[in-house]
Each structure stands twice: as structure tokens, then as C-alpha cells.
């Protein structure tokens, strides 16, 4: 509320006195504006939607009792082995030593790179079924056939199915942090649901060193 003081203080009441202009003083009451500011603040706080940070969950499994000679078997999996000079190798399924007791073929490493046609393409192709399943759920959500809660529940149940790929990342002491981040970024782009960063085993390290030496020009 604004208030104007119009008190008569101009003088000029005498017969021969010159009349002076009246001085006006203004006072503004800010109380209603403060109340309005708090009401608007409360309104925006109550009606705002806060975005959740989007992060990639990294699983660190419990240390197995025996991984000195052979890592735990992962049937539907891909293991990436990172080393120096931006070199990355991978193999699918479980790791098999040469001349193993089960008579399984010896694991052979395949070299790739960090380009869009390297690690990313491998993951995109391997995880196509899961991406298609999530896309169908997203389509149902867009058509209002399911709500957001049902979408998240079904999507999480789909990602947890054992038929989808599990990715393991292993490095030696010469791999760069940047390369690990690059692989994790490709995992996020390919929508990989299950992944873990684990220690490299002795046989894997020896095979990677041999493959890296053979790949030198």
C-alpha cells in the first residue's frame, strides 16, 4: 500500500506572505509484496518436477573364492581386456585355458578399437534384443497403454533376464582411465543392463600380452 502525506506545510497564510508549494512525502508499504513473493515461491516449489540424475550403475560382485587360474563362468557374456596404447581385446562366453579338463576350445582374443565401429558396434549388435524389448515398452508408454510406474517395473524385469548379455571390463596396470570411461560410455549408449569392472586373471593377462605383442606393426 502506498501512502501520500499531504500535510499543509507550504506557508503563505499571512496577507502579504508568498505562498510556497506544498511538499509531499510518499511511503510505500512493502508487506503485501513480501507476502506475494512467498506465495509465488511456495507455488513453484510445490509444482516443480525435479529431474533425477542419470547415471550408469556399475556392479562390483563379491570376490569369488578361486579366480587364480580361471574366472567364474559367464555364458551370455562379453569380456573386454584393456591395455596400453589404446588397445582393447575381447572374447565371448567363458574363458578356457589351453588343454582344459573339459576339452573346450581354447579362448582366442579378438582385437577391436574405441571407434563407433569398434566396441560400440559390438555392444549394439549383441544387445539388440533388449533394446527392441525396451523400445516396445516405450511405445506402450507413449500410447498411454501403461503408466510410468508399470513401464519402469517391466523394463527392470526385462533387463534382469539372464538371456541378455553381461559385460565384464578388465584392465592391466598400463591401461588408461580414459579408455575405461570410453567403454562405459559405449555401454550406456548400447543400453547394456548388466556390467561389472573386475580384476583380470593371470591367464587372461598372459594371453592379452601375447596378443598385444603379435599386433605390433
C-alpha positions as CSV (number, residue, x, y, z in Angstrom):
1,X,0.0,0.0,0.0
2,X,1.3,3.5,-0.9
3,X,0.6,6.5,1.3
4,X,1.0,10.1,0.4
5,X,1.3,12.7,3.2
6,X,-0.4,15.9,2.1
7,X,0.1,17.9,5.3
8,X,-0.1,21.6,4.8
9,X,3.4,23.0,5.3
10,X,3.6,25.4,2.4
11,X,3.2,28.6,4.4
12,X,1.7,31.7,2.9
13,X,-1.1,32.1,5.5
14,X,-0.4,35.8,6.1
15,X,-1.8,38.6,3.9
16,X,1.5,39.7,2.4
17,X,3.3,36.3,2.6
18,X,4.2,34.5,-0.6
19,X,2.6,31.1,-0.9
20,X,5.1,28.2,-1.3
21,X,4.5,24.8,-3.0
22,X,3.4,22.1,-0.7
23,X,5.9,19.2,0.0
24,X,4.5,15.8,-0.5
25,X,6.1,12.7,1.3
26,X,5.5,9.2,0.0
27,X,5.7,6.0,2.0
28,X,5.3,2.5,0.4
29,X,4.2,-0.4,2.5
30,X,6.1,-3.5,1.2
31,X,4.3,-6.0,3.4
32,X,1.8,-7.2,0.7
33,X,4.6,-7.7,-1.8
34,X,6.6,-9.8,0.6
35,X,3.5,-12.0,1.1
36,X,3.0,-12.3,-2.6
37,X,6.7,-13.3,-3.1
38,X,6.4,-16.1,-0.6
39,X,3.2,-17.3,-2.1
40,X,4.8,-17.5,-5.6
41,X,7.8,-19.2,-4.2
42,X,5.7,-21.8,-2.4
43,X,3.6,-22.4,-5.6
44,X,6.7,-23.0,-7.8
45,X,8.3,-25.3,-5.2
46,X,5.2,-27.5,-4.9
47,X,4.5,-27.6,-8.7
48,X,8.1,-28.1,-9.9
49,X,9.4,-31.5,-11.1
50,X,12.9,-32.3,-10.1
51,X,15.0,-34.2,-12.6
52,X,16.8,-37.3,-11.4
53,X,20.5,-37.5,-12.3
54,X,21.1,-40.1,-15.0
55,X,23.9,-42.4,-14.0
56,X,25.1,-45.8,-15.1
57,X,25.1,-48.4,-12.3
58,X,28.3,-50.3,-12.0
59,X,28.1,-53.7,-10.3
60,X,31.0,-54.9,-8.2
61,X,30.4,-58.6,-7.5
62,X,31.6,-60.4,-4.4
63,X,35.1,-61.7,-4.8
64,X,34.9,-65.4,-5.8
65,X,36.9,-67.9,-3.8
66,X,39.0,-69.2,-6.7
67,X,39.9,-67.0,-9.7
68,X,43.6,-67.5,-9.8
69,X,43.6,-69.9,-12.7
70,X,40.1,-69.4,-14.1
71,X,37.4,-66.7,-13.8
72,X,33.8,-67.6,-12.9
73,X,31.8,-68.8,-16.0
74,X,29.5,-66.4,-17.8
75,X,27.7,-68.0,-20.6
76,X,25.9,-64.9,-22.0
77,X,28.8,-62.5,-21.6
78,X,31.5,-60.5,-23.3
79,X,34.8,-59.7,-21.6
80,X,36.8,-56.6,-22.7
81,X,40.5,-56.6,-21.8
82,X,42.1,-53.1,-21.9
83,X,45.9,-52.4,-22.0
84,X,48.3,-49.7,-23.1
85,X,48.4,-47.8,-26.4
86,X,44.6,-47.7,-26.6
87,X,44.5,-51.4,-27.3
88,X,41.4,-53.4,-26.4
89,X,40.7,-57.1,-26.9
90,X,37.5,-59.1,-26.2
91,X,36.2,-62.7,-26.1
92,X,32.7,-64.1,-25.7
93,X,31.5,-66.5,-23.1
94,X,33.7,-68.1,-20.5
95,X,37.5,-68.2,-20.6
96,X,39.0,-71.6,-21.4
97,X,42.6,-72.4,-20.9
98,X,44.6,-74.4,-23.4
99,X,44.2,-78.2,-22.8
100,X,41.5,-77.7,-20.2
101,X,40.0,-80.8,-18.5
102,X,36.6,-80.2,-20.1
103,X,38.1,-80.4,-23.6
104,X,36.6,-77.0,-24.6
105,X,38.3,-74.9,-27.3
106,X,41.0,-72.5,-26.1
107,X,39.9,-68.9,-25.8
108,X,41.2,-66.7,-28.6
109,X,41.2,-62.9,-28.2
110,X,39.9,-60.6,-30.9
111,X,41.2,-57.1,-31.2
112,X,39.0,-54.0,-31.7
113,X,39.1,-50.3,-31.1
114,X,37.2,-47.4,-29.5
115,X,35.6,-46.1,-32.7
116,X,31.9,-46.3,-33.4
117,X,32.5,-49.4,-35.5
118,X,34.5,-51.0,-32.7
119,X,33.4,-51.6,-29.1
120,X,30.1,-49.7,-29.6
121,X,29.0,-51.7,-32.6
122,X,29.8,-55.0,-30.9
123,X,27.7,-54.0,-27.9
124,X,24.8,-52.6,-30.0
125,X,24.6,-55.8,-32.1
126,X,24.9,-58.1,-29.1
127,X,22.2,-56.2,-27.1
128,X,19.7,-55.7,-29.9
129,X,17.1,-57.9,-28.4
130,X,17.0,-56.0,-25.1
131,X,16.9,-52.7,-26.9
132,X,14.0,-53.8,-29.0
133,X,12.1,-55.0,-25.9
134,X,12.6,-51.7,-24.1
135,X,11.6,-49.8,-27.3
136,X,8.2,-51.8,-27.3
137,X,7.6,-50.8,-23.7
138,X,8.4,-47.2,-24.5
139,X,5.9,-47.3,-27.4
140,X,3.2,-48.6,-25.0
141,X,4.1,-45.8,-22.6
142,X,3.8,-43.2,-25.3
143,X,0.4,-44.5,-26.3
144,X,-0.8,-44.3,-22.7
145,X,-1.3,-48.1,-22.7
146,X,0.8,-48.3,-19.5
147,X,1.8,-45.7,-17.0
148,X,5.3,-44.7,-15.9
149,X,5.4,-46.9,-12.9
150,X,4.4,-50.0,-14.9
151,X,6.9,-49.1,-17.6
152,X,9.8,-48.9,-15.1
153,X,8.8,-52.1,-13.4
154,X,8.6,-54.1,-16.7
155,X,11.8,-52.5,-18.0
156,X,13.7,-53.5,-14.9
157,X,12.3,-57.1,-15.1
158,X,13.3,-57.3,-18.7
159,X,16.8,-56.1,-18.0
160,X,17.3,-58.7,-15.3
161,X,16.6,-61.7,-17.5
162,X,19.6,-63.9,-17.8
163,X,19.3,-64.3,-21.6
164,X,20.7,-60.8,-22.1
165,X,24.4,-60.1,-22.3
166,X,26.6,-59.4,-19.3
167,X,29.7,-57.3,-19.9
168,X,32.9,-57.5,-17.9
169,X,35.7,-54.9,-18.1
170,X,39.2,-55.9,-17.1
171,X,42.4,-53.9,-17.3
172,X,46.1,-54.3,-16.6
173,X,48.2,-51.7,-14.8
174,X,49.1,-49.9,-18.1
175,X,45.5,-49.2,-19.3
176,X,44.4,-45.6,-19.2
177,X,41.5,-44.2,-17.3
178,X,40.2,-42.6,-20.4
179,X,39.8,-46.0,-22.1
180,X,37.7,-47.3,-19.2
181,X,35.5,-44.3,-19.5
182,X,35.1,-44.7,-23.2
183,X,33.9,-48.3,-22.8
184,X,31.5,-47.3,-20.1
185,X,30.1,-44.6,-22.4
186,X,29.6,-47.2,-25.1
187,X,27.8,-49.5,-22.5
188,X,25.4,-46.6,-21.8
189,X,24.8,-45.9,-25.5
190,X,24.1,-49.6,-26.2
191,X,21.8,-49.8,-23.1
192,X,23.7,-52.7,-21.5
193,X,21.8,-53.6,-18.4
194,X,24.5,-55.8,-16.6
195,X,28.1,-54.9,-16.4
196,X,31.0,-55.1,-13.9
197,X,34.6,-53.9,-13.6
198,X,36.6,-56.8,-12.2
199,X,40.2,-57.9,-11.8
200,X,42.0,-59.5,-14.6
201,X,43.2,-63.1,-14.1
202,X,46.7,-64.4,-14.7
203,X,45.9,-66.4,-17.8
204,X,43.9,-63.6,-19.3
205,X,46.7,-61.1,-18.7
206,X,49.3,-63.5,-20.3
207,X,47.0,-64.1,-23.3
208,X,46.4,-60.3,-23.7
209,X,50.1,-59.5,-23.6
210,X,50.8,-62.2,-26.2
211,X,48.0,-60.8,-28.4
212,X,49.2,-57.2,-28.0
213,X,52.8,-58.2,-28.9
214,X,51.5,-60.0,-32.0
215,X,49.5,-57.0,-33.1
216,X,52.5,-54.6,-33.1
217,X,53.5,-53.4,-36.6
